[in-house]
Amino acid sequence: MKKYQLFVLALLAAGTMNAQESKPVFDAKTLLYKGEETHLSNVRQLTFGGDNAEAYFSFNGKMITYQMRDKANGKECDQIFSFDLSNKDTKSNPPQPISTGMGRTTCSYFMPGDSLILYASTHLGNKECPSDPPKRADGKYVWAIYSDFDIFIADLKGNIKKQLTNTTGYDAEATVSPDGKKIVFTSLRSGDLELYTMNIDGSNVKQVTHQLGYDGGAFFSPDSKRLIFRSSRPKTAEEIQEYKSLLKEGLVMPTSMSLYTCNVDGSGLTKITDLANASWAPFFHPSGTKVIFASNFAATHGLPFNLYMIGIDGKNMERITFDTMFDAFPMFSPDGKHLIFSSNRNNNGTHDTNLFIADWKN
């Protein structure tokens, strides 16, 4: 879910960069941090301004879909875009929107065949851009869980072809299995934020997770048999009370999250990270034995976020990126040769978050 830009801006405003961490040297020519990011090469910047995130490959690996917000240019709310990766000049030939331009959208993903895209939108509940949560008196950072979110399917010209969900409350964060048979998404229909699966046509909805807490951002394993997802599961009486209180306000607090895997039916639930702060935006490595994700566990006050790799057994964690601010939302191409991610790098000192694609070296 695209709330990261507010997260980063809040951390910047609070001066929360870890001053104790030595800063690696950024090379503007290679778009890499010198001598550090050895898994990446031939990096290409795909967007140039605003907040661009959650970029995901088509099944054939030739296109991407993503969401963008650019307040400086009148785009107040996240909208869905798509473009062919053969477009080498996105400055002169900018991507065109897929979503309606109404409400707020999030979490787009290609459907099998690459001619349709699913995404979540609030436009049926309110055509206006919903406001961000106001700053809280207690200073805590929160995400809004907009109750108007439902999941839709649209063609590449933006024509909505089908509405997949129509329940009271939040339905979003949908992704598609590699075999093209299932969709996983997050819903509040049970009264808690749980994972659900449905068939590719929206039928046969089944609840996957059943424990109190925010379960979201799920992706399928390459063989479509397991899920990886982020979760903030309260344990103490104080944490439980705070979580329930915020949820009644349509809010969650994402500053403490861990990663879990489970079978598609919810069995075999395994916690694979137990780190400080927030670990999120996970995606399976093509081997199915590892997961790439974003985390700020090494920061003392919030930033930086970087990409890490860890085995699905929770062992052998490796750092992938060395940004001084923010790297997140990694996804491997279907053939495993490329990695796309969002980053604050090369933004000329602005708060812009852009998309980057790199060749992946194991």
C-alpha positions as CSV (number, residue, x, y, z in Angstrom):
1,M,0.0,0.0,0.0
2,K,1.3,3.4,-1.0
3,K,1.7,5.4,2.2
4,Y,5.5,5.3,2.3
5,Q,5.8,8.8,0.9
6,L,4.1,10.2,4.1
7,F,6.3,7.9,6.2
8,V,9.5,9.2,4.6
9,L,8.4,12.9,4.8
10,A,7.5,12.5,8.4
11,L,10.9,11.0,9.2
12,L,12.6,13.7,7.3
13,A,10.7,16.5,9.1
14,A,11.6,14.9,12.4
15,G,15.3,14.7,11.5
16,T,15.2,11.0,12.0
17,M,18.2,10.0,9.8
18,N,20.6,7.9,11.7
19,A,23.5,10.2,12.0
20,Q,25.8,7.5,13.3
21,E,25.7,5.4,10.1
22,S,28.5,6.1,7.7
23,K,27.3,7.3,4.4
24,P,28.3,5.3,1.3
25,V,29.2,7.3,-1.8
26,F,26.6,7.6,-4.6
27,D,27.8,7.4,-8.2
28,A,25.4,9.5,-10.3
29,K,26.7,7.8,-13.5
30,T,25.9,4.2,-12.5
31,L,23.0,5.2,-10.1
32,L,24.7,2.8,-7.5
33,Y,26.5,3.3,-4.2
34,K,30.1,2.6,-5.1
35,G,31.5,-0.8,-4.2
36,E,28.4,-1.8,-2.2
37,E,25.5,-2.8,-4.4
38,T,27.2,-5.7,-6.0
39,H,24.0,-7.6,-7.0
40,L,22.9,-4.7,-9.2
41,S,24.2,-3.4,-12.5
42,N,23.1,-1.4,-15.6
43,V,20.6,0.6,-13.5
44,R,18.1,2.7,-15.4
45,Q,15.9,5.4,-13.9
46,L,12.3,5.1,-15.1
47,T,10.5,8.1,-13.5
48,F,11.6,11.6,-12.8
49,G,9.6,13.4,-10.2
50,G,6.8,12.9,-7.7
51,D,6.1,9.8,-5.6
52,N,6.4,6.6,-7.7
53,A,6.1,3.2,-6.2
54,E,4.8,-0.4,-6.2
55,A,6.0,-1.1,-9.7
56,Y,5.2,-4.6,-10.8
57,F,6.1,-6.5,-14.0
58,S,3.7,-8.0,-16.5
59,F,3.6,-11.8,-16.9
60,N,5.8,-11.5,-20.0
61,G,8.2,-9.1,-18.2
62,K,7.9,-6.4,-20.9
63,M,5.6,-3.9,-19.1
64,I,5.2,-2.5,-15.6
65,T,2.2,-1.1,-13.7
66,Y,2.7,1.3,-10.8
67,Q,1.1,4.2,-8.9
68,M,2.2,7.8,-8.8
69,R,1.4,11.0,-6.9
70,D,2.9,14.4,-7.9
71,K,1.4,17.2,-5.8
72,A,3.8,19.7,-7.4
73,N,2.0,19.1,-10.7
74,G,-1.5,18.9,-9.5
75,K,-1.7,15.1,-9.0
76,E,-2.9,15.1,-5.4
77,C,-3.9,11.5,-5.1
78,D,-2.2,8.2,-6.2
79,Q,-3.3,7.0,-9.6
80,I,-2.3,3.9,-11.6
81,F,0.0,4.1,-14.6
82,S,1.5,1.5,-17.0
83,F,4.1,1.6,-19.7
84,D,6.2,-0.7,-21.9
85,L,9.8,-1.1,-20.8
86,S,10.9,-0.6,-24.4
87,N,10.0,3.1,-23.9
88,K,13.5,4.4,-23.3
89,D,12.5,8.0,-22.9
90,T,9.8,8.4,-20.3
91,K,10.5,12.1,-20.0
92,S,9.5,12.9,-23.5
93,N,7.0,10.0,-23.8
94,P,5.4,9.9,-20.3
95,P,3.3,6.9,-19.2
96,Q,-0.5,7.3,-19.5
97,P,-2.9,6.7,-16.6
98,I,-4.9,3.5,-16.3
99,S,-7.1,4.5,-13.4
100,T,-10.1,6.9,-13.6
101,G,-8.4,9.9,-12.0
102,M,-11.1,9.9,-9.3
103,G,-10.6,9.0,-5.7
104,R,-7.4,7.3,-4.5
105,T,-5.9,4.2,-6.0
106,T,-3.4,1.6,-4.9
107,C,-1.8,-1.8,-5.5
108,S,-2.1,-2.5,-9.2
109,Y,-1.0,-5.8,-10.7
110,F,-1.2,-7.4,-14.2
111,M,-3.8,-10.1,-14.9
112,P,-2.9,-13.2,-16.9
113,G,-2.5,-12.3,-20.6
114,D,-1.2,-8.8,-19.7
115,S,-4.1,-7.0,-21.3
116,L,-5.9,-6.3,-18.0
117,I,-4.7,-4.8,-14.7
118,L,-6.3,-5.0,-11.3
119,Y,-6.1,-2.2,-8.7
120,A,-7.9,-0.9,-5.7
121,S,-9.8,2.5,-5.8
122,T,-12.0,4.6,-3.6
123,H,-13.8,6.3,-6.5
124,L,-17.2,4.6,-6.0
125,G,-17.4,5.9,-2.4
126,N,-16.2,9.4,-3.2
127,K,-14.8,10.8,-6.4
128,E,-12.7,13.3,-4.5
129,C,-9.2,12.5,-3.2
130,P,-9.5,11.4,0.4
131,S,-7.4,13.4,2.8
132,D,-4.4,12.1,4.6
133,P,-4.7,11.4,8.3
134,P,-4.0,14.6,10.3
135,K,-1.0,14.7,12.6
136,R,-1.8,13.2,15.9
137,A,-1.3,14.9,19.2
138,D,0.7,11.9,20.4
139,G,3.1,12.2,17.5
140,K,2.6,8.6,16.3
141,Y,2.7,7.9,12.6
142,V,-0.3,6.1,11.1
143,W,-1.7,4.9,7.8
144,A,-5.3,5.4,6.7
145,I,-7.3,2.3,5.9
146,Y,-9.9,3.9,3.6
147,S,-13.2,2.1,3.8
148,D,-14.2,3.0,0.2
149,F,-11.4,0.8,-1.3
150,D,-12.6,-1.9,-3.6
151,I,-10.7,-4.0,-6.2
152,F,-11.4,-3.4,-9.9
153,I,-10.1,-4.8,-13.2
154,A,-9.4,-2.4,-16.1
155,D,-7.9,-2.7,-19.6
156,L,-4.8,-0.8,-20.6
157,K,-6.8,2.1,-21.9
158,G,-8.4,2.6,-18.4
159,N,-11.8,1.1,-19.1
160,I,-13.1,-0.7,-16.0
161,K,-14.2,-4.2,-17.0
162,K,-15.2,-5.7,-13.6
163,Q,-15.5,-5.0,-9.9
164,L,-14.1,-7.9,-7.9
165,T,-15.0,-6.8,-4.4
166,N,-18.1,-5.1,-3.0
167,T,-18.1,-5.4,0.8
168,T,-18.3,-2.8,3.5
169,G,-14.8,-1.6,4.5
170,Y,-11.3,-1.9,3.1
171,D,-10.5,-4.3,0.2
172,A,-7.1,-3.7,-1.4
173,E,-3.5,-4.9,-1.7
174,A,-4.3,-7.5,-4.3
175,T,-1.7,-9.5,-6.3
176,V,-1.9,-12.4,-8.7
177,S,-0.4,-15.9,-8.5
178,P,2.3,-16.8,-11.1
179,D,0.1,-19.6,-12.4
180,G,-2.7,-17.1,-13.0
181,K,-5.3,-18.9,-11.0
182,K,-5.6,-17.0,-7.7
183,I,-5.6,-13.5,-6.2
184,V,-4.6,-12.6,-2.7
185,F,-5.7,-9.4,-1.0
186,T,-6.2,-7.7,2.4
187,S,-9.7,-7.1,3.7
188,L,-11.4,-5.7,6.8
189,R,-14.6,-7.8,6.2
190,S,-14.1,-9.9,9.3
191,G,-13.5,-6.8,11.5
192,D,-9.7,-7.3,11.4
193,L,-7.2,-6.8,8.6
194,E,-6.7,-10.3,7.3
195,L,-5.5,-12.0,4.1
196,Y,-8.0,-13.6,1.7
197,T,-7.7,-15.5,-1.6
198,M,-10.1,-15.7,-4.5
199,N,-10.2,-17.2,-7.9
200,I,-9.0,-15.1,-10.7
201,D,-12.7,-14.3,-11.6
202,G,-13.4,-13.1,-8.0
203,S,-15.2,-16.3,-6.9
204,N,-14.5,-18.7,-4.1
205,V,-13.2,-16.2,-1.5
206,K,-11.4,-17.8,1.4
207,Q,-9.9,-16.3,4.5
208,V,-6.2,-17.1,4.9
209,T,-5.0,-15.5,8.2
210,H,-6.9,-15.4,11.5
211,Q,-4.8,-13.7,14.1
212,L,-5.3,-10.2,15.4
213,G,-3.2,-7.6,13.6
214,Y,-2.6,-6.0,10.2
215,D,-1.7,-8.7,7.6
216,G,-1.0,-7.2,4.2
217,G,1.2,-6.7,1.2
218,A,1.1,-10.4,0.2
219,F,2.7,-12.1,-2.8
220,F,2.7,-15.6,-4.0
221,S,5.8,-17.8,-4.3
222,P,7.0,-18.7,-7.8
223,D,5.2,-22.1,-7.6
224,S,2.0,-20.3,-6.4
225,K,1.9,-22.6,-3.3
226,R,3.0,-20.2,-0.6
227,L,2.5,-16.5,0.4
228,I,4.9,-14.0,1.9
229,F,3.4,-11.0,3.7
230,R,4.1,-8.2,6.2
231,S,2.3,-8.1,9.6
232,S,2.0,-5.9,12.6
233,R,0.6,-8.3,15.3
234,P,0.1,-6.7,18.7
235,K,1.0,-8.9,21.7
236,T,0.7,-7.0,25.0
237,A,-2.6,-5.7,26.4
238,E,-1.4,-2.2,25.7
239,E,-0.5,-3.0,22.1
240,I,-3.8,-4.8,21.5
241,Q,-5.8,-1.9,22.9
242,E,-3.9,0.6,20.8
243,Y,-4.4,-1.5,17.6
244,K,-8.1,-1.9,18.1
245,S,-8.6,1.8,19.0
246,L,-6.8,2.9,15.9
247,L,-8.6,0.4,13.7
248,K,-11.9,1.9,14.9
249,E,-10.7,5.2,13.5
250,G,-9.7,3.6,10.2
251,L,-6.0,3.7,11.0
252,V,-3.1,1.4,11.5
253,M,0.4,2.1,12.9
254,P,3.0,0.5,10.6
255,T,6.2,1.3,12.5
256,S,6.7,-2.3,13.8
257,M,6.2,-5.0,11.2
258,S,7.6,-8.5,10.6
259,L,7.5,-10.9,7.7
260,Y,5.6,-14.2,7.6
261,T,5.2,-17.0,5.1
262,C,2.3,-19.5,5.0
263,N,0.7,-21.9,2.6
264,V,-2.0,-20.5,0.4
265,D,-4.6,-22.0,2.7
266,G,-3.0,-20.4,5.7
267,S,-1.4,-23.5,7.1
268,G,2.3,-23.6,7.9
269,L,2.5,-20.1,9.2
270,T,6.1,-19.1,9.8
271,K,7.6,-15.8,11.1
272,I,10.9,-15.3,9.2
273,T,12.0,-11.9,10.5
274,D,12.2,-10.7,14.1
275,L,14.0,-7.3,13.6
276,A,13.6,-3.9,15.1
277,N,11.3,-1.3,13.4
278,A,9.6,-2.2,10.2
279,S,10.3,-5.0,7.7
280,W,7.9,-4.9,4.8
281,A,7.4,-5.0,1.0
282,P,8.6,-8.6,0.6
283,F,8.9,-10.5,-2.7
284,F,10.1,-14.0,-3.4
285,H,13.4,-14.6,-5.1
286,P,12.8,-16.6,-8.3
287,S,14.4,-19.7,-6.6
288,G,11.5,-19.6,-4.1
289,T,14.0,-20.2,-1.3
290,K,14.7,-16.5,-0.4
291,V,12.8,-13.3,0.0
292,I,13.9,-9.7,-0.8
293,F,12.3,-7.0,1.4
294,A,12.7,-3.5,2.7
295,S,13.6,-2.7,6.3
296,N,14.9,0.1,8.5
297,F,15.9,-2.2,11.3
298,A,19.5,-0.8,11.3
299,A,18.4,2.8,11.8
300,T,18.1,4.2,15.3
301,H,15.4,6.8,14.5
302,G,13.5,5.7,11.3
303,L,15.7,6.1,8.2
304,P,17.3,4.7,6.1
305,F,15.2,2.0,4.5
306,N,17.2,-0.5,2.4
307,L,16.7,-3.8,0.6
308,Y,17.7,-7.1,2.2
309,M,17.6,-10.8,1.2
310,I,16.8,-13.6,3.7
311,G,16.1,-17.3,3.4
312,I,12.5,-18.5,3.9
313,D,13.9,-20.3,7.0
314,G,14.8,-16.8,8.4
315,K,18.6,-17.4,8.0
316,N,21.5,-15.9,6.0
317,M,20.3,-12.4,5.7
318,E,22.2,-10.2,3.2
319,R,22.1,-6.5,2.6
320,I,21.3,-5.6,-1.0
321,T,21.2,-1.7,-1.2
322,F,23.0,1.0,0.7
323,D,20.9,4.0,0.2
324,T,21.1,6.8,2.8
325,M,17.4,7.5,2.7
326,F,14.8,5.1,1.2
327,D,14.8,1.9,-1.0
328,A,11.7,-0.3,-1.1
329,F,9.1,-2.2,-3.1
330,P,11.4,-4.6,-4.9
331,M,10.2,-7.1,-7.5
332,F,12.0,-9.6,-9.7
333,S,11.1,-9.9,-13.3
334,P,9.5,-13.3,-14.2
335,D,12.7,-14.5,-15.7
336,G,14.7,-13.4,-12.6
337,K,17.1,-11.3,-14.6
338,H,15.9,-7.8,-13.5
339,L,14.9,-6.1,-10.2
340,I,12.6,-3.1,-10.1
341,F,12.4,-0.9,-7.0
342,S,11.5,2.5,-5.6
343,S,14.2,4.9,-4.3
344,N,15.0,8.4,-3.1
345,R,18.4,8.1,-4.9
346,N,19.3,10.6,-7.5
347,N,16.5,13.0,-6.6
348,N,18.7,16.1,-6.4
349,G,17.9,16.7,-2.7
350,T,14.1,16.7,-3.2
351,H,11.7,14.3,-1.5
352,D,10.9,12.6,-4.9
353,T,10.7,8.8,-5.0
354,N,11.4,7.3,-8.4
355,L,11.4,3.9,-10.0
356,F,14.6,2.1,-11.0
357,I,15.3,-1.1,-12.8
358,A,18.5,-3.0,-12.7
359,D,20.1,-6.2,-14.0
360,W,20.2,-8.7,-11.2
361,K,23.4,-10.6,-10.4
362,N,23.2,-13.6,-8.0
